């Protein structure tokens, strides 16, 4: 019987070192993939007809410390709800029940019935009848189509994966 002795300590050290490098590369790799998606979301938002440009300016990417850990990193790409509260209406579409207009200041407003001026607005959870009595209704509700700018960036997932792979190779060397 022949015994073969192989010293694998060098290979083990290299794999351990590569593992540490791969773990350290998690955040730059995730950021590279996130950047591809961020750029696509920005491009999509800029392609939507704009009134003020707030939606396009509100797009962000941010590192999520709460959802990340050793060896994995998470980035969020979305729009800032405070800068562009209408982002959800654009992304998912909506039904418009009331007459709306753009004021002299460039902001959108919902038309209020003449007899209701000066009275407090209905609460968010108020009944439909209370809201209909306060605002000027359209003759028929209008479906406003969705113009997805975040969800449509999913078409760039393969490009994001390619960017992540390239960054990983660059980081590990």
C-alpha contacts under 8 A as a table, 3 or more apart, distances in Angstrom:
res1	aa1	res2	aa2	distance
7	X	10	X	7.41
8	X	11	X	5.21
8	X	12	X	6.09
9	X	12	X	5.04
9	X	13	X	6.08
10	X	13	X	5.09
10	X	14	X	6.18
11	X	14	X	5.05
11	X	15	X	6.15
12	X	15	X	5.15
12	X	16	X	6.05
13	X	16	X	5.06
13	X	17	X	6.04
14	X	17	X	5.03
14	X	18	X	6.00
15	X	18	X	4.96
15	X	19	X	5.99
16	X	19	X	5.00
16	X	20	X	6.36
17	X	20	X	5.17
17	X	21	X	6.25
18	X	21	X	4.96
18	X	22	X	5.98
18	X	172	X	6.86
19	X	22	X	5.01
19	X	23	X	6.10
20	X	23	X	5.08
20	X	24	X	6.16
21	X	24	X	5.05
21	X	25	X	6.05
21	X	171	X	7.39
21	X	172	X	5.75
22	X	25	X	4.96
22	X	26	X	6.44
22	X	71	X	7.28
22	X	168	X	7.28
22	X	171	X	7.70
22	X	172	X	6.34
23	X	26	X	5.43
23	X	70	X	6.58
23	X	71	X	4.20
23	X	72	X	7.29
24	X	27	X	7.15
24	X	71	X	6.88
25	X	28	X	5.57
25	X	29	X	5.96
25	X	71	X	7.90
25	X	168	X	6.46
25	X	171	X	5.97
25	X	172	X	7.34
26	X	29	X	5.22
26	X	30	X	6.05
26	X	71	X	5.57
26	X	72	X	5.33
26	X	73	X	5.79
26	X	168	X	7.95
27	X	30	X	5.12
27	X	31	X	6.05
27	X	72	X	6.99
27	X	73	X	5.12
27	X	74	X	7.75
28	X	31	X	4.99
28	X	32	X	6.15
28	X	167	X	7.22
29	X	32	X	5.16
29	X	33	X	6.54
29	X	163	X	7.85
29	X	164	X	4.87
29	X	165	X	7.42
29	X	167	X	5.45
29	X	168	X	5.77
30	X	33	X	5.25
30	X	34	X	6.04
30	X	73	X	5.97
30	X	74	X	6.59
30	X	75	X	6.96
30	X	164	X	6.44
31	X	34	X	4.83
31	X	35	X	5.92
31	X	63	X	7.98
31	X	75	X	6.87
31	X	164	X	7.99
32	X	35	X	5.18
32	X	36	X	6.73
32	X	160	X	7.27
32	X	163	X	5.86
32	X	164	X	5.55
32	X	167	X	6.78
33	X	36	X	5.44
33	X	37	X	6.75
33	X	159	X	7.88
33	X	160	X	4.24
33	X	161	X	6.14
33	X	162	X	7.87
33	X	163	X	5.64
33	X	164	X	5.09
34	X	37	X	5.19
34	X	38	X	5.97
34	X	61	X	7.31
34	X	75	X	6.36
34	X	76	X	7.74
34	X	77	X	7.23
34	X	160	X	6.95
35	X	38	X	4.92
35	X	39	X	6.02
35	X	61	X	7.78
35	X	160	X	7.86
36	X	39	X	5.32
36	X	40	X	6.38
36	X	156	X	7.27
36	X	159	X	7.11
36	X	160	X	5.43
36	X	163	X	7.56
37	X	40	X	5.08
37	X	41	X	6.16
37	X	77	X	7.41
37	X	153	X	6.11
37	X	154	X	7.75
37	X	156	X	6.49
37	X	157	X	7.41
37	X	160	X	6.69
38	X	41	X	5.15
38	X	42	X	6.13
38	X	59	X	7.76
38	X	60	X	7.16
38	X	61	X	6.41
38	X	77	X	6.01
39	X	42	X	5.13
39	X	43	X	6.13
40	X	43	X	4.99
40	X	44	X	6.06
40	X	153	X	5.69
40	X	156	X	7.41
41	X	44	X	5.00
41	X	45	X	6.07
41	X	59	X	7.43
41	X	78	X	7.98
41	X	149	X	5.67
41	X	150	X	5.37
41	X	152	X	7.86
41	X	153	X	5.79
42	X	45	X	5.16
42	X	46	X	6.13
42	X	56	X	6.14
42	X	59	X	6.38
42	X	149	X	7.99
43	X	46	X	5.19
43	X	47	X	6.25
44	X	47	X	5.08
44	X	48	X	6.79
44	X	149	X	4.93
44	X	150	X	7.60
44	X	152	X	7.89
44	X	153	X	7.75
45	X	48	X	5.48
45	X	55	X	6.74
45	X	56	X	5.10
45	X	149	X	5.47
46	X	49	X	7.62
46	X	50	X	7.58
46	X	53	X	7.84
46	X	56	X	5.55
48	X	147	X	7.45
50	X	53	X	5.48
52	X	55	X	7.93
52	X	106	X	7.52
53	X	56	X	5.51
53	X	57	X	6.30
54	X	57	X	5.07
54	X	58	X	5.97
54	X	83	X	6.35
54	X	84	X	5.74
55	X	58	X	5.11
55	X	59	X	6.84
55	X	79	X	7.12
55	X	83	X	7.28
55	X	84	X	5.18
55	X	86	X	7.89
55	X	87	X	6.48
56	X	59	X	5.83
58	X	79	X	5.13
58	X	80	X	5.03
58	X	81	X	7.90
58	X	83	X	5.77
58	X	84	X	6.29
59	X	77	X	7.29
59	X	78	X	5.65
59	X	79	X	4.23
59	X	80	X	6.35
60	X	76	X	7.87
60	X	77	X	5.64
60	X	78	X	5.71
60	X	79	X	5.94
60	X	80	X	7.10
61	X	75	X	6.49
61	X	76	X	5.36
61	X	77	X	4.34
61	X	78	X	6.73
62	X	75	X	5.39
62	X	76	X	5.33
62	X	77	X	6.76
63	X	73	X	7.61
63	X	74	X	6.08
63	X	75	X	4.41
63	X	76	X	6.50
64	X	67	X	5.48
64	X	68	X	6.23
64	X	73	X	7.47
64	X	74	X	5.44
64	X	75	X	5.45
64	X	76	X	6.71
65	X	68	X	5.16
65	X	69	X	7.48
65	X	73	X	7.85
65	X	74	X	7.53
67	X	73	X	7.25
67	X	74	X	5.97
68	X	72	X	5.70
68	X	73	X	4.49
68	X	74	X	5.41
69	X	72	X	5.49
69	X	73	X	6.35
70	X	73	X	7.90
78	X	150	X	6.86
79	X	84	X	7.17
79	X	87	X	6.97
80	X	83	X	5.48
80	X	84	X	6.08
80	X	85	X	7.64
81	X	84	X	5.15
81	X	85	X	4.64
81	X	86	X	7.72
81	X	87	X	7.05
82	X	85	X	5.62
84	X	87	X	5.60
85	X	88	X	7.17
86	X	89	X	5.24
86	X	90	X	6.44
87	X	90	X	5.17
87	X	91	X	6.04
88	X	91	X	5.01
88	X	92	X	5.84
88	X	93	X	7.48
89	X	92	X	5.55
89	X	93	X	4.95
89	X	94	X	5.69
89	X	146	X	7.36
90	X	93	X	5.39
90	X	94	X	7.87
90	X	145	X	7.96
90	X	146	X	5.63
90	X	147	X	5.47
90	X	148	X	6.77
91	X	146	X	5.46
91	X	147	X	5.25
91	X	148	X	4.23
91	X	149	X	6.17
91	X	150	X	7.15
91	X	151	X	7.83
92	X	145	X	7.68
92	X	146	X	4.69
92	X	147	X	6.90
92	X	148	X	6.51
93	X	143	X	7.65
93	X	144	X	5.48
93	X	145	X	4.81
93	X	146	X	3.69
93	X	147	X	6.90
94	X	143	X	6.10
94	X	144	X	5.29
94	X	145	X	6.87
94	X	146	X	7.33
95	X	141	X	6.43
95	X	142	X	5.57
95	X	143	X	4.54
95	X	144	X	5.82
96	X	99	X	8.00
96	X	141	X	5.62
96	X	142	X	5.07
96	X	143	X	6.32
96	X	144	X	6.88
97	X	137	X	5.83
97	X	138	X	5.74
97	X	140	X	7.22
97	X	141	X	4.60
97	X	142	X	6.55
98	X	110	X	6.66
98	X	111	X	7.21
98	X	135	X	6.50
98	X	136	X	5.63
98	X	137	X	4.26
98	X	138	X	5.16
98	X	141	X	7.63
99	X	110	X	5.96
99	X	111	X	5.53
99	X	135	X	7.77
99	X	136	X	5.74
99	X	137	X	5.87
99	X	138	X	5.68
100	X	108	X	6.84
100	X	109	X	5.51
100	X	110	X	4.30
100	X	111	X	5.51
101	X	108	X	5.64
101	X	109	X	5.42
101	X	110	X	6.48
101	X	111	X	7.08
102	X	105	X	7.80
102	X	106	X	5.72
102	X	107	X	5.44
102	X	108	X	4.45
102	X	109	X	6.13
103	X	106	X	5.35
103	X	107	X	5.52
103	X	108	X	6.22
103	X	109	X	6.73
104	X	107	X	7.54
110	X	135	X	7.01
110	X	136	X	7.84
111	X	135	X	5.85
111	X	136	X	5.58
112	X	116	X	6.55
112	X	117	X	6.63
112	X	134	X	6.05
112	X	135	X	4.41
112	X	136	X	5.64
113	X	116	X	5.39
113	X	117	X	6.84
113	X	133	X	7.66
113	X	134	X	5.86
113	X	135	X	5.40
113	X	136	X	5.43
114	X	117	X	5.79
116	X	119	X	5.52
116	X	134	X	5.93
121	X	134	X	7.45
122	X	126	X	5.93
122	X	130	X	6.83
122	X	131	X	6.10
122	X	134	X	7.35
123	X	126	X	5.11
126	X	130	X	6.35
126	X	131	X	6.83
127	X	130	X	5.35
127	X	131	X	6.53
128	X	131	X	5.13
128	X	132	X	5.99
129	X	132	X	5.01
129	X	133	X	6.15
130	X	133	X	5.19
130	X	134	X	6.42
131	X	134	X	5.10
131	X	135	X	6.05
132	X	135	X	5.48
132	X	136	X	6.98
132	X	137	X	6.39
133	X	136	X	7.74
137	X	140	X	7.96
138	X	141	X	6.12
138	X	142	X	7.95
148	X	151	X	5.67
148	X	152	X	5.83
149	X	152	X	5.54
149	X	153	X	6.74
150	X	153	X	5.44
150	X	154	X	7.73
151	X	154	X	5.83
152	X	155	X	6.19
153	X	156	X	5.62
153	X	157	X	7.56
154	X	157	X	5.37
155	X	158	X	7.45
156	X	159	X	5.15
156	X	160	X	6.12
157	X	160	X	4.95
157	X	161	X	6.14
158	X	161	X	5.00
158	X	162	X	6.19
159	X	162	X	4.99
159	X	163	X	6.19
160	X	163	X	5.06
160	X	164	X	6.16
161	X	164	X	5.01
161	X	165	X	6.15
162	X	165	X	5.09
162	X	166	X	6.16
163	X	166	X	5.14
163	X	167	X	6.13
164	X	167	X	5.11
164	X	168	X	6.09
165	X	168	X	5.06
165	X	169	X	6.28
166	X	169	X	5.25
166	X	170	X	6.21
167	X	170	X	4.94
167	X	171	X	6.02
168	X	171	X	5.07
168	X	172	X	6.02
169	X	172	X	5.31
169	X	173	X	5.67
170	X	173	X	5.16
